[in-house]
Amino acid sequence: MTVSMMRYIALPIVAIAAACSGTRPADTPDTSSGTAAPYVAADADFMRNMIGHHGQAIDMADLVPGRSSNETLANLARRIDESQVFEIGLMQRWLEARNESTDVPHDMAGMAGMATPEQMAQLADAENEAFDKLFLELMTR
């Protein structure tokens, strides 16, 4: 890998790792009393959309093994997977505590930050440095 490629990869990796690091947020509020914090329908919609958004990050991270030989990227993908699974669980519990559906909208292609089906196919077909570059570009959007 060239020095310029390492620079290209290093900054997004640092940014993503910072976003995935630190202490995990507190779990959902205690709803043992049968009450949950007030919310509006848009809050529940947001949570369902974010479950889909985080799910795509997991799908992308799952593509790393076998397509990239960059150990730093592999470590990042593992951290992304772990953090996104945890956050999806938080959002599902938040919705369940409010008797809201946890079903993710089917068509999320227009949601900001989501890769299109074509981009996901392109990522699945890429290997080595081309994969690394596209993975980081899509992940940091």
Secondary structure in CASP SS format (residue, H / E / C, confidence):
PFRMAT SS
TARGET T0000
AUTHOR 0000-0000-0000
METHOD secondary structure of the structure
MODEL  1
M C 1.00
T C 1.00
V H 1.00
S H 1.00
M H 1.00
M H 1.00
R H 1.00
Y H 1.00
I H 1.00
A H 1.00
L H 1.00
P H 1.00
I H 1.00
V H 1.00
A H 1.00
I H 1.00
A H 1.00
A H 1.00
A H 1.00
C H 1.00
S C 1.00
G C 1.00
T C 1.00
R C 1.00
P C 1.00
A C 1.00
D C 1.00
T C 1.00
P C 1.00
D C 1.00
T C 1.00
S C 1.00
S C 1.00
G C 1.00
T C 1.00
A C 1.00
A C 1.00
P C 1.00
Y C 1.00
V C 1.00
A H 1.00
A H 1.00
D H 1.00
A H 1.00
D H 1.00
F H 1.00
M H 1.00
R H 1.00
N H 1.00
M H 1.00
I H 1.00
G H 1.00
H H 1.00
H H 1.00
G H 1.00
Q H 1.00
A H 1.00
I H 1.00
D H 1.00
M H 1.00
A H 1.00
D H 1.00
L C 1.00
V C 1.00
P C 1.00
G C 1.00
R C 1.00
S C 1.00
S C 1.00
N C 1.00
E H 1.00
T H 1.00
L H 1.00
A H 1.00
N H 1.00
L H 1.00
A H 1.00
R H 1.00
R H 1.00
I H 1.00
D H 1.00
E H 1.00
S H 1.00
Q H 1.00
V H 1.00
F H 1.00
E H 1.00
I H 1.00
G H 1.00
L H 1.00
M H 1.00
Q H 1.00
R H 1.00
W H 1.00
L H 1.00
E H 1.00
A H 1.00
R C 1.00
N C 1.00
E C 1.00
S C 1.00
T C 1.00
D C 1.00
V C 1.00
P C 1.00
H C 1.00
D C 1.00
M C 1.00
A C 1.00
G C 1.00
M C 1.00
A C 1.00
G C 1.00
M C 1.00
A C 1.00
T C 1.00
P H 1.00
E H 1.00
Q H 1.00
M H 1.00
A H 1.00
Q H 1.00
L H 1.00
A H 1.00
D H 1.00
A C 1.00
E C 1.00
N H 1.00
E H 1.00
A H 1.00
F H 1.00
D H 1.00
K H 1.00
L H 1.00
F H 1.00
L H 1.00
E H 1.00
L H 1.00
M H 1.00
T H 1.00
R C 1.00
END
